[in-house]
């Protein structure tokens, strides 16, 4: 028959342990959110696409209006902007 282990801890020790654990958890989460984000890879000016047999960067295709209509996204007045 297995023996039962009985642990006698006072409330003061228990609450102190819970408080220290909570402070450590908040500290670790805060540290994780304050680190800078990693480099996402590349921007729109470094990816080349073929537009009407002309090689352009995505940024240049957007500026030239080759990717279709541009939408004004101000979240209050959705309208199509002429290229």
N, C-alpha and C positions, 0 to 999 in steps of 0.2 A: 504494500500500500504506500503510495507516494506521500511524502511529508508536505504539509502546508507551510508556506513561508508567510509569516505575519510581520508586516513592517509597521512600526509605530513611529510616526513623524508628527511633530507638533504643527499646529496651524501656522505658526510664525515661520517655520522652516519651509513648509509647503508653499505658502504665499510668496515668500522670498524667492524660491526656486522658479515659480511661475512668472514673477516679475522680471527676473534676470533673463529667462528664456524669451519673454516677449520683447524686451529691450534688444536682445541679440537679433531676433528675427526682424524687427523694424530696422535695425542698423544694416543688416545684410541687404534687405530690399532697397533701402535708401542708397546704399553704395552701388548697387546694380543699376539703378536709374540715373545716377550722376555720371557714370562713365560715358565717354563720347560714343556715338554710334559708329559702327564699322563702315568703311568705304563701300557704297552700294555697287560699285563696279565702274560704270561709265556714264557720261552725260549724253545729251542729245547732239552734242557737237562732235562726238567721236564715233558715231554709228553711221555707216554709209548705206544708202538705199538707192535703187534704180527708179528714176522718175522719167518716163518718156525717153528711155535710152540715154539718160544723163545721170551720172553718179553725183549724188548730193548727200550732205549730212541731213539727219532728221531735222536739226534746227533750221538749216537753210530751206528745206522743203516746207516747214511750218511758216517761216517768214515769207516765202514766195507764194504761199497759198496752194500748194500742190497736194495737200492731204485732205481736201474737202472743206466744208464750211467750218468756221470757228464759232464756238458757242461762248457767249459772255456768261460766266458762271459767278454771278454775284449773289446767288441764292435768294434774291428777292424779285428780280425782274429777268426772267429767262428770255433772251432774244437772240436771233441769229445775226451775226455781224458780217457784212459783205466783205469779201476778200479784197 
